[in-house]
Amino acid sequence: MGRKLHTKYSTTLIFFSFFTISSGQNNSLDVETDPVKKSMIYIIFSVGVLILAGAIFVLYFWWHLGDNRGYAPDQPFSFSHKIHAGDNGVPCMYCHFGAYQSKHATVPPLNVCMNCHKVVKTDSPKIQQLKEKYENGETIEWIKIHDMPDFVVFNHKRHILKGVECKECHGPVETMDTVRQIQKLEMGFCISCHRQEKYKAPTDCYTCHN
């Protein structure tokens, strides 16, 4: 009985395999000879490729949303942090004195620049232009680089008093002729820093979103 079933099963399997191969060969021949079917296959394949490419683009855009690393806008006035903070060793807090006094680091007013440039490189056309703006009571409209979302509260004073160095968020500015954003400055970056043993900073939502 078992042998008969096995023989019957084997015969059915061989017949089914032969039928499938024959049908596949016929379909293949039909596609090659039928221009309509051939066009439909090309259209379906092209649409599939476009959908896949679109999905990859959306995922890439979503993954990098809010990532401004490398952002280095052209400023209205040429200023090299490398020359000032690097070569000449001007401390960050001399110009950005607001960083240890308030939430905002602030950009220095022109009178801070003129503290040095009343006597330093006074024959430079750039310094003469700076002096003219200073004497006319004008300001330089610097373009902000490191910007946080409106729903994030960041206090420079708290971080400076805790011993956080400027370069931990802003990178090695003293090596940059043109300042650019180095860190991603997203929530994960902040949380990972707050969890460090040397800071032991709070990580509850209210700390940054009050």
Backbone as a ProteinNet text record, in pm:
[ID]
protein_1_A
[PRIMARY]
MGRKLHTKYSTTLIFFSFFTISSGQNNSLDVETDPVKKSMIYIIFSVGVLILAGAIFVLYFWWHLGDNRGYAPDQPFSFSHKIHAGDNGVPCMYCHFGAYQSKHATVPPLNVCMNCHKVVKTDSPKIQQLKEKYENGETIEWIKIHDMPDFVVFNHKRHILKGVECKECHGPVETMDTVRQIQKLEMGFCISCHRQEKYKAPTDCYTCHN
[TERTIARY]
83.3	0	86.1	189.8	279.1	352.4	396	469.6	380.4	250.9	158.4	139.3	122.8	106.1	230.7	345.7	471.6	485.9	448.3	456.9	360.2	238.9	137.1	180.4	238.7	285.9	399.7	492.5	606.9	560.4	463	410.2	343.4	263.8	195.4	296.7	401.5	504.9	577.4	611.9	681.4	593.1	463.2	368.9	354.4	343	326.3	449.7	568.6	693.7	704.2	669.4	674.8	577.5	456.8	355.8	401.9	464.1	512	622.5	717	827.1	774	681.7	624.2	550.2	471.9	397.4	492.7	601.7	699.2	763.9	794.9	856.3	758.6	632.2	532	513.6	507.9	492	611.3	731.3	851.4	846.4	800.7	788.1	682.7	569.7	463.2	512.8	590.8	642	735.6	820.5	916.8	849	737.2	670.2	556.3	507.1	393.4	445.7	443	496.5	418.3	288.8	208.4	253.8	271.8	318.7	459.1	540.8	677.4	677.9	591.2	581.6	530.5	433.1	377.7	484.1	567.9	675.4	772.2	809.1	898.7	836.1	706.4	638.2	634.4	596.8	591.1	728.7	831.6	968.6	1010.6	980.5	1018.3	947.3	817.5	742.1	798.6	834.3	894	1024.7	1107.4	1236	1212.2	1115.9	1085.5	1033.9	946.1	893.5	1005.7	1094.4	1207.5	1299.4	1329.4	1416.4	1351.4	1219.8	1148.2	1151	1133.4	1135.9	1273.9	1379.1	1516.1	1541.1	1494.1	1512	1439.9	1314.5	1236.8	1304.6	1352.4	1420.1	1548.7	1622.9	1747.9	1717.9	1614.5	1576.8	1531.7	1449.6	1399.4	1513.5	1607.8	1719.1	1808.2	1825.1	1913.6	1838	1710.1	1631.7	1686.4	1717.5	1771.5	1921.3	1987	2132	2201	2255.1	2319.1	2471	2524.9	2671.1	2733	2837.5	2903.1	2850	2744.7	2686.5	2786.4	2826.9	2925.7	2888.8	2792.2	2745.7	2851.1	2843.3	2930.1	2882.4	2972.7	2937.9	2954.1	2883.3	2891	3026.1	3106.8	3238.2	3335.8	3447.5	3544.9	3610.3	3602.6	3662.4	3718.4	3844.4	3909.8	3927.4	3856.8	3878.2	4017.3	4070.7	4203.9	4308.8	4298.2	4394.4	4376.7	4250.9	4225.3	4239.4	4158.8	4159.1	4275.1	4318.1	4426.2	4563.9	4598.2	4733.7	4765.6	4668	4692.8	4637.5	4569.3	4525.9	4423.9	4339.3	4234.8	4131.5	4103.9	4007.5	3866.2	3793.7	3655.6	3573.2	3591.9	3509.3	3540.5	3654.7	3683.9	3583.8	3553.2	3458.1	3314.1	3298.6	3163.5	3140.3	3150.4	3143.4	3005.7	2904.6	2770.6	2756.5	2848.8	2836.7	2840.2	2916	2920.9	2834.2	2755.8	2670.2	2520.8	2488.4	2347.3	2323.5	2198.3	2162.6	2236.1	2256.1	2309.7	2457	2533.6	2675.4	2693.9	2605.8	2606	2727.8	2715.3	2829.2	2882.2	3011.4	3068.7	3028.5	2998.1	2975.8	3107.6	3098.1	3218.5	3318.4	3271.5	3367.8	3465	3422.6	3513.3	3622.5	3582.7	3681.2	3780.7	3728.1	3812.9	3902.8	3876.6	3969.5	4110.3	4118.5	4248.4	4283.7	4186	4217	4228	4225.1	4263.6	4414	4485.4	4631.2	4684.5	4603.4	4648.8	4600.3	4696	4666.3	4574	4602.6	4517.1	4523.9	4629.2	4642.8	4571.3	4512.2	4441.6	4308.1	4279.9	4150.3	4031	4042.9	3933.1	3912.5	4020.8	4010.1	3959.1	3998.2	3946.7	3796.5	3750.8	3606.8	3534.6	3597.9	3542.5	3534.4	3638.8	3642.6	3533.4	3511.9	3407.7	3269.1	3242.9	3115	3101.2	3208.6	3207.8	3178.2	3244.4	3225.1	3086.9	3026.3	2892.1	2781.7	2821.5	2722.7	2652.1	2716	2655.6	2694.4	2627.9	2659.2	2681.8	2735.6	2753.5	2645.7	2569.4	2460.8	2516.2	2573.1	2629.2	2518.8	2550.1	2454.8	2477.2	2370.2	2380	2408	2497.6	2536	2476.5	2505.8	2457.7	2322.4	2217.4	2082.1	2004.5	1933	1853.2	1705	1625.3	1481	1418	1305.4	1239.2	1192.7	1167.7	1117.7	1229.2	1352.5	1467.2	1521.1	1539	1597.3	1742.8	1833.2	1975.9	2035.2	2099.2	2156.7	2308.6	2375.6	2522.3	2585	2529	2587.4	2595.2	2489	2486.7	2596.1	2613.9	2712.9	2855.7	2880.6	3014.6	3052.8	2959.8	2988.9	3008	2952.5	2969.1	3101.6	3171.8	3302.1	3299.6	3187.6	3180.4	3260.7	3354	3435	3358.3	3388.1	3317.9	3329.4	3446.6	3472.2	3390.9	3335.9	3255.8	3130.1	3077.2	2960.3	2997.8	3094.7	3128.3	3248.2	3315.3	3430.3	3553.9	3663.9	3789.3	3784.6	3708.2	3688.7	3821.3	3915.9	4045	4125.5	4079.9	4149.1	4073.8	3962.1	3875.3	3889.5	3914.2	3904.6	3757.4	3678.6	3533.2	3466.8	3390.9	3327	3218.2	3214.2	3112.2	3059.2	2941.5	2883.6	2947.4	2992.5	3061.5	2970.4	2899.9	2815	2672.8	2602	2465	2368.1	2399.4	2318.3	2173.6	2155.4	2022.7	2009.8	1890.7	1866	1960.9	1989.4	2079.5	2217.3	2265.1	2396.5	2396.8	2291.6	2282.1	2268.7	2181.7	2159	2287	2360.9	2484.5	2585	2585.2	2675.5	2626.2	2495.9	2438.9	2462.5	2473	2490.4	2635.1	2726.5	2866.7	2889.4	2975.3	3000.4	3051.4	3130.3	3189.9	3088.6	2972.3	2871.4	2752.5	2704.4	2587.2	2471.8	2443.8	2337	2202.6	2094.2	1961.3	1922.6	1842	1798.6	1645.9	1576	1430	1390.1	1272.9	1226	1226.1	1189.1	1174.3	1306	1418.4	1549.7	1569.6	1526.6	1549.8	1420.9	1306.7	1179.8	1083	1134	1044.5	988.9
-120.9	0	125	123.5	239.3	261.5	149.6	162.2	223.3	184.3	236.8	387.4	428.9	572.2	648.9	593.7	659.4	673.6	564.6	567.8	669.4	670.3	765.8	910.1	933.2	1066.9	1111.5	1020.6	1052	1086.1	1010.8	1036.3	1172.4	1203.5	1334.8	1447.3	1432.2	1535.8	1560	1451.9	1465.1	1537.3	1500.3	1563.5	1712.6	1744.4	1884.3	1967	1909	1979.2	2003.8	1902.5	1916.9	2024.3	2026.4	2125.4	2267.3	2281.1	2413.4	2464.8	2376.3	2416.7	2454.6	2374.2	2402	2534.2	2559.9	2685.1	2802.4	2786.2	2895.3	2925.8	2820.6	2841.3	2911.7	2870.8	2933.9	3080.4	3109.8	3248.2	3331.5	3271.6	3343.4	3375.8	3278.7	3302.8	3407.5	3402	3500	3641.2	3658.6	3790.9	3842.4	3753	3794.4	3831	3765.8	3791.3	3891.7	3915	4006.5	4142.3	4247	4378.7	4443.2	4411.9	4469.9	4418.2	4286.2	4227.6	4275.9	4288.1	4335.3	4477.5	4563.6	4701.8	4707.4	4622.7	4620.5	4583	4484.2	4444.3	4559.6	4631	4746.4	4854.4	4879.3	4983.1	4945.2	4819.1	4773.8	4781.7	4740.2	4745.3	4889.7	4980.6	5121.5	5185.5	5156.4	5210	5157.4	5030	4971.7	5038.7	5065.4	5133.4	5273.6	5346.3	5482.3	5483.4	5387.4	5378.8	5349.7	5258	5224.4	5344.2	5414.6	5533.2	5641.2	5659.6	5758.7	5723.8	5595.9	5551.9	5575.1	5545.4	5567.5	5715.7	5801.9	5946.8	5997.7	5952.9	5995.8	5951.8	5827.7	5778.1	5855.5	5885.5	5962.9	6103.4	6167	6302	6299.8	6200.8	6191.6	6168.1	6082.3	6049.1	6170.1	6259.1	6374.1	6503.3	6492.5	6611.2	6677.6	6806.2	6878.3	6863.7	6791.1	6772.6	6883.9	6982	7097.3	7091.3	6974.2	6964.2	7006.6	7087.2	7138	7272.8	7320.6	7450.2	7561.4	7635.2	7742.4	7857.3	7938.7	8046.3	8155.2	8223.3	8338.8	8454.6	8505.4	8613.1	8749.6	8850.1	8983.3	9052.1	8999.7	9059.2	8945.1	8946.9	8838.8	8841.3	8728.8	8717.9	8577.3	8566.6	8437.3	8404.9	8301.7	8256.5	8194.3	8140.2	8081.2	8186	8303.1	8409.9	8462.3	8485.9	8547.8	8448.3	8339.9	8244.2	8145.5	8113.6	8016.9	8078.7	8157.1	8212.3	8310.5	8394.2	8498.4	8465.2	8353	8305.9	8391.4	8461.8	8542.2	8447.1	8455.3	8363.7	8382	8272.1	8278.7	8381	8381.8	8466.3	8615.5	8648.3	8790.7	8853.6	8780.1	8832.4	8789.7	8662.7	8610.1	8608.6	8726.2	8735	8699.2	8701.5	8667.2	8520.6	8438.6	8294.1	8255.8	8328.4	8293.3	8386.6	8472.8	8565	8542.4	8478.2	8466.2	8340.8	8324	8210.5	8215.4	8336.7	8353.6	8393.2	8333.9	8368.1	8508.2	8548.2	8679	8695	8785.6	8824	8955.9	8978.1	9098.4	9225.6	9332.4	9461.7	9515.1	9609.9	9657.7	9725.3	9776	9839.2	9736.8	9609.2	9503.2	9480.5	9481.4	9467.3	9583.1	9703.8	9823.1	9835.8	9759.9	9760.5	9724.1	9629.7	9589.1	9667.5	9684.8	9736.7	9889.2	9954.6	10095.2	10109	9998.7	10001.4	9886	9783.6	9665.3	9672.1	9666	9662.9	9776.8	9894.8	10009.9	10050.1	10005.1	10040.6	9940.7	9836.1	9735.6	9791.3	9773.9	9821.6	9761.7	9636.3	9572.6	9639.2	9669.3	9733	9876.8	9942.5	10077.2	10074.2	9971.5	9954.1	9927.5	9846.7	9817.1	9944.7	10024.6	10148.9	10245.1	10249.9	10337.6	10296.2	10166.8	10117.3	10152.7	10138.8	10167.9	10316.2	10402.1	10546.3	10592.3	10520.3	10555.9	10489.3	10414.1	10348.4	10231.6	10174.4	10061.5	9929.2	9824.6	9690	9597.2	9481.6	9379.1	9272.1	9248.4	9150.4	9010	8950.9	8817.3	8713.9	8610.5	8501.9	8392	8357	8256.6	8119.2	8046	7913.4	7803.6	7808.8	7706.2	7749.5	7693.5	7734.5	7615.4	7638.2	7533.2	7556.7	7450.6	7467.3	7553.8	7615.8	7704.6	7631.8	7501.6	7428	7378.2	7415	7373.1	7493.3	7476.1	7581	7544.2	7629.6	7604.8	7726.4	7702.2	7810	7798.2	7892.7	7889.6	7900.9	7987.9	8012.4	7884.5	7805	7681.5	7585.5	7577.7	7483.9	7530.9	7660.1	7714.1	7697.1	7728.4	7716.2	7570.6	7478.9	7335.1	7282.2	7365.8	7326.2	7270.1	7284.7	7237.5	7332.3	7277.5	7360.7	7393.5	7509	7554.7	7453	7392.3	7303.4	7174.1	7140.8	7019.2	7029.5	7149.6	7171.1	7237	7327.4	7407.5	7355.3	7252.4	7198.9	7286.6	7252.6	7328.2	7459.7	7554.2	7682.5	7754.8	7732.9	7802.6	7759.4	7658.3	7613.2	7655.5	7724.6	7755.4	7900	7915.8	8049.1	8087.2	7990.6	8008.8	7910.2	7960.9	7873.7	7790.6	7664.4	7572.7	7487.2	7433.3	7347.5	7209.6	7162.1	7034.4	6924.3	6954.5	6854.6	6859.2	6748.8	6740.7	6821.1	6836.7	6915.4	6867.2	6737.3	6680	6629.2	6582.2	6542.2	6432	6336.2	6228.1	6277.9	6379	6437.2	6499.2	6574	6640.3	6537.5	6437.3	6336.3	6258.8	6223.1	6146.8	6226.5	6357.2	6443.1	6454.4	6471.8	6484.4	6358.5	6244	6117.5	6088.9	6172.9	6149.3	6166.3	6083.4	6081.4	6215.8	6286.1	6411.4	6525	6511	6616.1	6578.2	6454.3	6408.2	6507.4	6550.6	6648.5	6578.5	6647.4	6585.7	6555.2	6452	6411.8	6410.9	6466	6470.5	6575.5	6560.6	6645.7	6794.3	6824	6962.7	7039	6967.2	7033.3	7118	7067.4	7138.3	7187.8	7139.7	7175	7242.3	7331.6	7400	7529.4
0	0	0	86.9	95.2	-34.1	-100.7	-227	-333.8	-336.8	-437.9	-420.5	-293.7	-267.1	-307.6	-276.4	-311	-462.1	-535.4	-682.1	-739.5	-683.1	-730	-704.7	-583.3	-547.1	-639	-667.6	-753.8	-893.8	-945.8	-1080.6	-1087.8	-983.4	-978.8	-973.1	-891.6	-877.4	-1008	-1079.7	-1208.5	-1308.4	-1311.1	-1404.6	-1375.3	-1242.7	-1203.6	-1239.4	-1216.2	-1248.3	-1398	-1478.9	-1624.9	-1672.2	-1608.9	-1647	-1613.4	-1494.5	-1450.3	-1541.3	-1575.9	-1664.4	-1801.1	-1850.1	-1981.8	-1982.5	-1873.9	-1864.7	-1856.5	-1777.2	-1765.8	-1897.9	-1973.5	-2105.3	-2198.6	-2190.7	-2276.4	-2240.6	-2105.1	-2061.5	-2105.8	-2094	-2135.9	-2284.2	-2361.9	-2505.8	-2535.1	-2455.8	-2476.6	-2450.4	-2341.9	-2306.8	-2414.8	-2466.9	-2568.2	-2700.4	-2728.5	-2856.9	-2845.3	-2722.5	-2703.6	-2655.8	-2740.6	-2700.8	-2587.7	-2576.1	-2469.4	-2333.5	-2323.4	-2198.8	-2164	-2268.1	-2248.1	-2192.2	-2247	-2200	-2057.4	-2025	-1890.1	-1787.3	-1823.8	-1732.2	-1709.2	-1816.6	-1803.5	-1716.1	-1734.3	-1656.8	-1509	-1481	-1341.9	-1276.9	-1350.4	-1297.7	-1270.7	-1363.7	-1348.1	-1229.5	-1215.1	-1102	-970	-968.4	-848.2	-810.2	-910.5	-885.4	-832	-889.7	-844.7	-700.6	-668.8	-531.9	-433.2	-469.5	-382.3	-363	-472.7	-464.3	-377.9	-394.4	-314	-166.3	-135.9	4.1	66.1	-10	39.2	64.8	-27	-11	113.5	133.9	250.6	380.1	384.4	503.4	530.8	424.4	440.1	492.9	434.5	478.2	622.9	659.7	796.8	894.3	856.6	945.7	972.4	872	884.8	915.8	944.9	977.7	1103.5	1094.4	1208.6	1227.4	1139.5	1148.9	1069.7	1142	1077.1	1084	1107.8	1112.9	979.9	990.6	870.4	825.5	890.1	853.1	884	782.5	798	704.7	742.7	654.2	635.1	522.9	498.7	586.8	667.9	759.3	691	739.8	676.6	696.6	790.4	815	841	774.2	787.2	925.4	994.4	1127	1143.7	1182.8	1199.3	1347.5	1394.2	1531.2	1545.6	1437	1442.5	1479.7	1418.1	1447	1589.6	1628.9	1758.6	1874.2	1870.7	1982.4	1974.2	1851.8	1834.1	1841.2	1739.3	1729.7	1842.4	1879	1979.1	2117.5	2129.1	2260.3	2331.2	2256.7	2320.9	2382.1	2512	2575.4	2517.8	2512.7	2461.8	2539.7	2673.2	2758.3	2747	2685.2	2667.9	2570.6	2465.3	2366.6	2399.4	2435.4	2464.2	2615.2	2675.9	2821.7	2877.3	2790.6	2837.7	2874.5	2830.5	2850.9	2998.6	3081.9	3223.8	3308.4	3241.9	3315	3290	3177.7	3140.8	3057.4	3013.8	2929	2796.4	2743.9	2609.6	2612.7	2521.2	2513.3	2455.7	2367.2	2298.4	2207.1	2112.7	2029.1	2083.5	2074.5	2136.3	2062.6	2135.3	2071.5	2015.1	1925.8	1857.1	1950.3	2063.4	2154.1	2212.2	2221.9	2268.3	2163.3	2036.4	1928.6	1930.5	1952.2	1947.3	2069.3	2175.2	2288.7	2243	2148.5	2094.5	1968.7	1882	1748.8	1741.8	1855.2	1857.4	1837	1868.8	1855.5	1770.1	1746.5	1672.6	1528	1433.4	1289.4	1245.7	1293.4	1261.7	1114.7	1043.9	902.9	810.9	869.5	789.4	739	609.3	555.2	629.7	671	744.1	880.2	947.1	1079	1063.3	957.2	932.1	906.7	837.6	814.7	947.1	1032.2	1164.1	1248.7	1243.1	1319.6	1273	1142.6	1088	1138.5	1140.7	1193.3	1341.6	1416.2	1558.7	1583.9	1510	1528.4	1484.4	1390.5	1343.2	1425.4	1528.1	1613.6	1546.2	1445.3	1374	1439.8	1398.5	1446.8	1327.3	1355.2	1251.7	1271.5	1168.8	1177.6	1151	1255.7	1242.4	1219.2	1144.4	1118.9	1222	1292.7	1398.6	1338.4	1401.7	1352.2	1440.3	1568.6	1662	1716.6	1659.1	1695	1751.3	1857.6	1920.4	1888.8	1886.3	1864	1973.2	1942.6	2037.7	2163.8	2154	2270.3	2361.2	2330.1	2412.2	2488.3	2618	2701.6	2729.4	2684.4	2707.6	2776.9	2889	2968.9	2968.6	2901.9	2896	3035.4	3117.6	3249.5	3332	3332.5	3410.2	3364.4	3233.8	3180.1	3207.3	3190.3	3214.7	3361.5	3453.4	3596.6	3638.5	3559.9	3588.5	3533.7	3457.3	3404.2	3263.9	3195.8	3057.2	2967.8	2893.1	2804.2	2676.5	2620.9	2500.1	2386.6	2371.6	2257.8	2264	2382.6	2390.9	2305	2290.5	2204.2	2071.7	2076	1958.1	1879.3	1931.9	1860.8	1877.9	1809.9	1822.8	1744.2	1795.5	1726.8	1705.4	1796.5	1786.5	1664.3	1593	1471.7	1344	1361.1	1246.9	1199.9	1071.5	1013.1	996.5	951.6	941.1	1035.3	1130.2	1229	1161.4	1196.5	1144.9	1260.4	1241	1344.6	1338.4	1453.7	1462.5	1517.2	1624.7	1688.9	1633	1648.9	1597.8	1683.1	1812.5	1906	1912.5	1909.6	1926.8	2070.4	2105.9	2243.8	2289.7	2202.6	2239.8	2277.7	2205.9	2235.7	2375	2407.2	2537.5	2650.6	2630.3	2734.1	2763.8	2660	2681	2762.9	2745.9	2824	2969	2986.7	3121	3204.7	3138.5	3210.4	3249.9	3205	3238.2	3388.3	3441.5	3585.4	3637.2	3554.9	3602.7	3613.2	3545.8	3550.9	3638.7	3624.7	3700.1	3690.3	3570.5	3548	3537.3	3571	3562.2	3418.3	3400.7	3265.9	3253.3	3352	3340.3	3235.4	3179.9	3070.2	3107.5	3232.5	3275.2	3271.1	3275.8	3275	3149.8	3035.9	2910.8	2844.1	2891.2	2826.2	2923	3007	3101.3	3041.1
[MASK]
++++++++++++++++++++++++++++++++++++++++++++++++++++++++++++++++++++++++++++++++++++++++++++++++++++++++++++++++++++++++++++++++++++++++++++++++++++++++++++++++++++++++++++++++++++++++++++++++++++++++++++++++++

